[in-house]
Amino acid sequence: MFGIQSSLVMYDEEHQRIVTIAEKLLRDSNAKAVFLVDRNGQLMAATGETEHLDTTSLASLTAGNIAATGGLAKLIGEKEFSILFHEGEKDNIHISIVGGRIILVVIFDQRSSLGLVRLRVKKGSEEFARIFEDMDHRLTAEGAGVSPHNPFAEITDDDIDNLFR
């Protein structure tokens, strides 16, 4: 299991689905790296050319960037800026918010273009959002005691009474 936020837990199968989509986004957008970060700055997944990056710092700075631009958005009457773009001499960073809670970071260079990245991020974001919706449904079901992961879900009070008679 992987912790995403204090109220959200990710199982290995869900993490694998996220990594698979991130890898597809990396290939389809011809990017250098793709990261998913929670709003608290915790790295959830990373793929691509990550070996020379301080991924912990990247995750926390990205979350800080989203928080800072959220403050700017509120100052001008916006809820938030859902997409941010930073252009550098060699590398560019495209940052977007997925499902209102997860930050998707795509790092790319001249091998790709902003248009291609935006197009592929839009499709990937929809797939990521579905995973997070599925996780929400699973957590709601687990909270109600009907999860397939809960071995006690089918045990009733009568079963317990019968067991201890």
N, C-alpha and C positions, 0 to 999 in steps of 0.2 A: 504494500500500500504506500502511496505517496500523499503527503499533505499538500493541499493547494491553498486553502484558507482555513481559518479556524472552524468554519462550518462545512467544509467540503473535503472529502477524502476520495482519493483516486486509487483504484485498484490497478494492478499490473496490466490487465487486459486493456483498460482504458488508456493507460500510459502508452502502451504499444500502438493503439489506434492513433493517438496524438502524434507519436514519433513517425508513424507511417505517412500521415498527412503532411507533416513538416518536411519529410524527405521528398515527397512528391512535389510540394511547393518549391523546394530548393531546386529540383531538376527542371520543373516546368518554367520557372522564372529566370533560370540561369543565374541564380544568386550565389554569393559566396557562403552565406550562413543564414540560418533561420533559428530564432529563439522564441520560446513562449515563457512569459514571466507573469506572475500574479501581481496584483496592485500593491502588495507588501514588499515587492522586490525580490521574491524568491524565484529562482530559475526552475521552471517545470520541465523544459525539454530544450535541447540544442542539437543542431545537426549542421554539417558542412565544415568549413575551414575554421574550426574553433580552437585548435591546439595552441595558437599564439595569442589568444585573447584571454583576458581576465574576465571570465564569464560571470563571476560573482559580482564584480564591480559593474559590469555592463547591465546586469539585471537590476541592481539597486539604483543605478543612475537613470536607467530607463523609467523605472517607477517614479523616481523623483521628477523626471522631465514631464511625465504625464500629470503628476500632481501640480507642478508649477504652471503648466499650460492650462490646466483646469482652473486655476486661480485667474489667469488672464481671461479665459473664456467667460467666467462669471462677471468679471469687471465690465465686459462689453455686452452682457445680457445673454450669453450663450450658455447652454447646459455644460458642454465640453467640446473640445476639438477631438473628433474621433480618429483623425488621420494627421500624422506629423511627418514631415520630410526634411532631412538634413542632407545638404549636398556638400561634398568635400572635393578636394583636388583629385583623389584617386577613388575613394569609396563613398558611397551614399548609404543613408539609413532611412528606411521606410518603417514607420511605427503606426500601428493601428490597434484599436480596442475591439476585442472580440466578445460578443455577448455581454457587453457592459462590465466585464470583470477581468478579462485576461488581456495581456498586452502581447501583440505579435510584432516581432522585430525581424526585418529582412535587411541584410547587409548585401549590397551589390556594387559592381564596378562597371566599367565600360563594356563588358561582355553582355550586359543587359541594358534595359531602358526603364525609365520610370513608368511608362505606359504599360509595358509588359508586366512589371512587378505589380502595379495596381490591379491589373486584370486578374492575375493569378492569385493575389492576396484576397480579392473579393470572393473567388470561388473557394479558396482554402478556408476563409473565415466562416463561410456557411457550413462547411464540413466540421470545423472545430466547434462552432456554436451547437450543432446537433449533438456532438459528444457531451458537451457540458449540460445540455438539456436532459440527455439520457442519465447523466450522473445525478442531476437534481431529482429526476423521477425515482431513481434507485434509492437515493437518500430519503425521499419522502416515504417510499414503501418500507424501507428499513425502520424508519421512525414509527411506522404504524405496526411493525412486527410482522410484515408479510414478505420479507426479503428472501430470495432463494439462498442467500448467503447466511441466513440466520437459522441455525439448526433447531432452535426452540420455537420457531414460528408456528408449527403445527400442534404444539403441546397446549392443551387447554387446562383450565383450573381443575376440571373434573379428573383429567389424567393424573395431575399431581396429587389430588386427594386420594385417588385409587392406589397410587404408588405407595403412599405412606399409611395405608390402613392395615 
